Amino acid sequence: MMPDPSVDSRLIGNLRRVRLDFEEVDLQLEELVAKCDELIG
């Protein structure tokens, strides 16, 4: 049975959004680490 193409495109869209969310969290973590380094250093 072939999967519904609309399900595939929705899944891909969700994955893209999740990946962008992770990139944003990663940037926020980097900022936090930099601030901690300033405080400790």
C-alpha positions as CSV (number, residue, x, y, z in Angstrom):
1,M,0.0,0.0,0.0
2,M,1.3,3.4,-1.0
3,P,1.5,6.1,1.8
4,D,-0.6,9.2,1.4
5,P,1.6,11.9,-0.1
6,S,-0.1,14.6,2.0
7,V,0.9,12.7,5.2
8,D,4.5,12.7,3.9
9,S,4.6,16.4,3.2
10,R,3.0,17.2,6.6
11,L,5.6,15.0,8.3
12,I,8.5,16.7,6.4
13,G,7.1,20.1,7.4
14,N,7.0,19.1,11.0
15,L,10.5,17.8,10.9
16,R,11.8,21.0,9.4
17,R,10.0,23.0,12.1
18,V,11.4,20.8,14.8
19,R,15.0,21.2,13.4
20,L,14.6,25.0,13.3
21,D,13.4,24.9,16.9
22,F,16.5,22.9,17.9
23,E,18.8,25.3,16.1
24,E,17.2,28.2,18.1
25,V,17.6,26.3,21.4
26,D,21.3,25.5,20.5
27,L,21.9,29.3,20.0
28,Q,20.3,30.1,23.3
29,L,22.5,27.4,25.0
30,E,25.6,28.9,23.4
31,E,24.7,32.4,24.8
32,L,24.0,30.9,28.2
33,V,27.4,29.1,28.2
34,A,29.1,32.3,27.1
35,K,27.5,34.2,30.0
36,C,28.5,31.6,32.5
37,D,32.1,31.7,31.2
38,E,32.1,35.5,31.8
39,L,30.8,35.1,35.3
40,I,33.3,32.3,36.2
41,G,36.2,33.9,34.3
